Every structure is written in structure tokens, then in C-alpha cells.
């Protein structure tokens, strides 16, 4: 099994985070994140489901984020173990809670590094019930131009079969 140097995995993830920051400043589109994935990558969204392939990820990322341009996703920390990345971040709902605090929902990205600066898997995990409460608390509603969520999304959470980089990216 190929385990990439931690510095290489971290550098690749830092490029993903830099792209997210660029998107947050309005300098790029969410679909541009697809450039950080392999051609056969799998991306799992807690609401929208499973997307396979770089172009499917590009389309999904663009479509699902229409209307969410005012949301922010500040990074808290990143852990790297072998080829696996776990990153904690806030999903920050626009507006403030009645006590003046940000409406932040704790989220985690779990990604598998596949080499050459690219990831073959990512899933974002968060508490949908908590996010719903925060959205209601600040009174945020999606704009009319938001894309509808798929009726029956694929909920398969498994990463792609890549025996060369270990199951879930770990050398176990």
C-alpha cells in the first residue's frame, strides 16, 4: 500500500482550503473544487447524496451552492493519518443568533488522498437537525434561485475501490 508523505497530503488539502477561501471571497465558483479530485472520485453530501466522477462533482458543487453565496465555512483544524484527512469547520448560517453569536454548525470533511495533489473521496458530515434549528433561529430562507434537492439521493457512503492507497486511506 502506498502511504504518501504527510507533508504532501497536507499541502494538497491546504490547496482545497485555499480554494474554499477564494470561493468565499467571490473569486471562484464552488464547481472549481472539482479540480482537486481524481477523474473517478466520489463525493458524498449529507443532503444531496453521492456523486461519482470529477465532472459530476463539478456540476453538483455548483448546483447545490446556488443561493448559498452568503454562507461561510471557517476551518477549525485538520488531521492527517496516512492518506486520510479529517477537517473540522463551521457551516456558518448568515445572520446572528439572538445572543449575538454566529449561527455555527460543526461539520467534518473526511477525504482520501490519491496522489498527484488530488483526492479520490470526500464526504461532509454534520448534524442536519442542528443546522435546521440554526437556520430557523436566524430566520434564513433559501432564495428563489436555489436548486432543488434531489428526491431520492444515493446514500452509499463507501469510497472508491483503490487498493493501492488502503481501505479508507489508512495503512491498517
C-alpha positions as CSV (number, residue, x, y, z in Angstrom):
1,X,0.0,0.0,0.0
2,X,1.2,3.5,-0.9
3,X,1.2,5.9,2.0
4,X,2.0,9.4,0.8
5,X,4.2,11.7,3.0
6,X,2.1,13.7,5.5
7,X,3.6,16.9,4.1
8,X,2.3,16.1,0.6
9,X,-1.2,15.2,1.9
10,X,-1.4,18.4,4.0
11,X,-0.2,20.5,1.1
12,X,-2.9,19.1,-1.2
13,X,-5.6,19.7,1.5
14,X,-4.3,23.3,2.0
15,X,-4.9,23.9,-1.7
16,X,-8.5,22.7,-1.2
17,X,-8.9,25.1,1.8
18,X,-7.4,27.9,-0.2
19,X,-9.9,27.3,-3.0
20,X,-12.7,27.4,-0.4
21,X,-11.5,30.7,0.8
22,X,-11.3,32.0,-2.7
23,X,-14.9,30.9,-3.3
24,X,-15.9,32.6,0.0
25,X,-14.5,35.9,-1.4
26,X,-16.5,35.5,-4.6
27,X,-13.4,34.9,-6.7
28,X,-14.3,31.4,-7.8
29,X,-17.3,29.1,-8.2
30,X,-18.0,26.1,-6.0
31,X,-17.7,23.9,-9.0
32,X,-14.0,24.8,-9.2
33,X,-13.3,22.5,-6.3
34,X,-13.7,19.6,-8.7
35,X,-10.1,20.3,-9.9
36,X,-8.9,18.8,-6.6
37,X,-10.4,15.4,-7.3
38,X,-9.4,12.5,-9.5
39,X,-11.4,11.7,-12.6
40,X,-13.1,8.8,-10.7
41,X,-13.5,10.5,-7.4
42,X,-16.6,10.0,-5.1
43,X,-18.1,13.0,-3.3
44,X,-20.8,12.5,-0.7
45,X,-23.0,15.3,0.5
46,X,-25.2,14.8,3.6
47,X,-28.2,16.3,1.8
48,X,-27.6,15.8,-1.9
49,X,-26.1,12.3,-1.8
50,X,-23.3,10.6,-3.8
51,X,-21.6,12.0,-6.9
52,X,-19.1,9.9,-8.9
53,X,-16.5,11.5,-11.3
54,X,-14.9,14.9,-11.5
55,X,-17.5,16.4,-13.8
56,X,-20.4,15.1,-11.8
57,X,-18.8,16.7,-8.7
58,X,-18.2,19.9,-10.6
59,X,-21.9,20.1,-11.6
60,X,-23.2,19.1,-8.1
61,X,-20.9,21.6,-6.3
62,X,-22.1,24.4,-8.5
63,X,-25.8,23.5,-8.4
64,X,-26.0,22.8,-4.7
65,X,-24.4,26.1,-3.6
66,X,-26.6,28.4,-5.8
67,X,-28.2,30.7,-3.3
68,X,-25.7,30.0,-0.5
69,X,-23.2,32.7,-1.5
70,X,-23.5,34.4,1.8
71,X,-22.7,31.3,3.9
72,X,-19.2,30.9,5.2
73,X,-17.2,27.8,6.2
74,X,-14.3,28.7,8.5
75,X,-11.8,25.9,9.1
76,X,-11.1,24.9,12.7
77,X,-8.5,22.1,12.4
78,X,-7.2,19.4,10.1
79,X,-5.8,15.9,11.0
80,X,-3.9,13.7,8.6
81,X,-3.3,10.0,9.2
82,X,-1.7,8.1,6.3
83,X,-3.8,9.1,3.2
84,X,-6.9,10.1,5.2
85,X,-7.7,13.8,6.0
86,X,-10.3,14.8,8.6
87,X,-11.1,18.5,8.7
88,X,-13.4,20.3,11.1
89,X,-15.1,23.5,10.1
90,X,-18.1,25.6,10.8
91,X,-21.1,25.8,8.5
92,X,-21.9,29.5,9.3
93,X,-25.5,30.4,8.6
94,X,-25.8,34.1,7.6
95,X,-27.1,36.3,10.4
96,X,-26.6,36.2,14.2
97,X,-28.4,34.3,16.9
98,X,-30.5,36.3,19.4
99,X,-27.5,36.3,21.8
100,X,-25.2,37.9,19.1
101,X,-23.2,34.7,18.4
102,X,-22.7,33.3,14.9
103,X,-25.0,30.5,13.9
104,X,-22.4,27.9,13.5
105,X,-23.0,24.2,12.9
106,X,-20.0,21.9,13.4
107,X,-19.1,19.9,10.3
108,X,-16.4,17.5,9.2
109,X,-14.9,16.7,5.9
110,X,-13.4,13.2,5.5
111,X,-11.2,12.9,2.4
112,X,-8.8,10.3,0.9
113,X,-5.7,11.5,-0.8
114,X,-4.8,9.6,-4.0
115,X,-1.5,11.3,-5.0
116,X,-0.6,14.0,-7.5
117,X,-2.3,16.6,-5.4
118,X,-5.7,15.0,-5.9
119,X,-8.3,13.4,-3.7
120,X,-10.4,10.4,-4.7
121,X,-13.1,10.7,-1.9
122,X,-14.7,13.3,0.3
123,X,-17.8,13.2,2.5
124,X,-19.1,16.1,4.6
125,X,-20.7,15.1,7.8
126,X,-22.9,17.4,10.0
127,X,-25.9,17.3,12.3
128,X,-28.8,18.3,9.9
129,X,-31.2,18.8,12.9
130,X,-28.8,21.3,14.5
131,X,-28.4,23.1,11.2
132,X,-32.2,23.3,10.8
133,X,-32.5,24.8,14.2
134,X,-29.8,27.4,13.5
135,X,-31.4,28.3,10.1
136,X,-34.8,28.8,11.9
137,X,-33.2,30.8,14.8
138,X,-31.6,33.4,12.5
139,X,-34.6,33.4,10.1
140,X,-32.6,32.5,7.0
141,X,-34.5,31.2,4.0
142,X,-33.1,30.0,0.7
143,X,-33.5,32.4,-2.2
144,X,-35.8,31.5,-5.1
145,X,-32.8,30.7,-7.3
146,X,-31.7,27.9,-5.1
147,X,-31.5,24.5,-6.7
148,X,-33.9,21.8,-5.5
149,X,-32.5,18.8,-3.6
150,X,-32.7,15.5,-5.4
151,X,-35.9,13.5,-4.5
152,X,-34.0,10.2,-3.9
153,X,-30.3,10.8,-3.4
154,X,-27.8,7.9,-3.4
155,X,-26.8,7.5,0.2
156,X,-23.9,5.0,-0.4
157,X,-21.0,6.3,1.8
158,X,-18.3,3.9,0.5
159,X,-15.1,5.3,-1.0
160,X,-14.0,4.2,-4.5
161,X,-12.1,0.9,-4.6
162,X,-8.5,1.9,-4.6
163,X,-6.5,-1.0,-3.0
164,X,-3.2,0.8,-3.7
165,X,-3.9,3.5,-1.2
166,X,-5.6,1.4,1.5
167,X,-9.2,1.0,2.7
168,X,-10.4,4.4,3.8
169,X,-6.8,5.7,3.1
170,X,-5.4,4.0,6.2
171,X,-2.5,1.7,6.4
172,X,-4.1,-0.8,8.8
